[in-house]
């Protein structure tokens, strides 16, 4: 199991995948949010004074107790609906985001979901370059989207290093941020990501918040912009999970 080594003060990061007109087809993994729901969530953040920032900026600012409200918006997998549905909403609110790209499926499909979910088109080179030109940052979401916590060292090096190289060759700029598919981590996986030259990495909704396991609020699970959403973006949900984990650790230590 991965043990965090460099804790970071919690800051708000939100995870999205697909943005659509309507949620009609089966969505077994609850990856879709409508453009209207995304607009409501970003409207709430804007009204509360949140500024969208690059993950590395957020990490630096998190250590400053006088920091302004900041949010990191992330979109995993690189579906083409990011260009048609997410980007216009982001631009409406003058927000940027980071698109996490599976480098081995650029112009491909979400083959990792074959047999379980609808196969959908993913962004191609032109889409990725257009998104970058529009102010969207690009991050790596591995080469083939595996559960990296289950891989051996050689496979991990390929997933982390090859993905970074492909994206850097495409854009001609460094790719400093990684995102673990499924949030699956291990000591070997984290070491491979560090050795590949990344400066930080995202997980999902884990109980720790550290440099190579930054936790994120799930924008779909937040169900619009109601009370559940406000509880999550305030950090209340993270603190509750973290406190529960601390209590469990204490109880384990008390066992004879």
RAKA-V285756 format. One line per field, one symbol per residue. ss: DSSP state (a for helix, b for strand, c for the rest). phi: phi as a letter, one per 40 degrees, with the letter a starting at -180 (. if undefined). burial: I if it has 16 or more other ideal C-beta (glycine too) atoms within 10 Angstrom, else O. A space follows every 50 residues. Layout:
ss->???
phi->???
burial->???
This chain:
ss->ccccccbccccbbbbbcbbbcccccccccccbbbaaaaaaaaaaaaaccc bbccaaaaaaaacccccccbbbbbbbbcbcaaaaaaaaaaaacccccbbb bcaaacccbcaaacccccccbbccaaaaaaaaacccbbbbcccccccaaa ccaaaaaaaaaaaaaaaaaaacccccbbbcaaacccaaaaaaaaaccccb bbcccccccbccbbccbbccccccccaaaaaaaccaaaaaaaaaaaaaaa aaaacc
phi->.cbdbbcbdcbcbbbbbcbbcacbcdbcbfbbbcccccccccccccccgc bcbcdccccccccbcccccbabbbbcggcccdccbcddcdcdcfbbabcc bcccbcgbbcccbdgbadcbcbdcdcccccccccgccbbcbgcbgccccb ccccccccccccccccccccbgacbcbbbcdggcbadccccccccchcba abbbbccbbbdbaccbccccccfgbcccccccccgccccccccccccccc cccccc
burial->OIOIOOOIOOIIIIIIIIIIOOOOOOIOOOIIIIIOIIIIIIOIIIOOOI IIIIIOOIIOIIOOOOOOOIIIIIIIIIIOIIIOIIIOIIOOIOIIIIII IIIIIIOOOIOIIOOOOOOOOIIOOOIIOOIIOOOIIIIIIIIIIIIIIO IOOOIIIIIIIIIIIIIIOIOOOOIIIIIIIIIIIIOIIIIIIIOIOIII IIIIOIIIIIIIIIIIIIIIOIOIIOOOIOOIIOOOIIOOOIOOOOOOOO OOOOOO
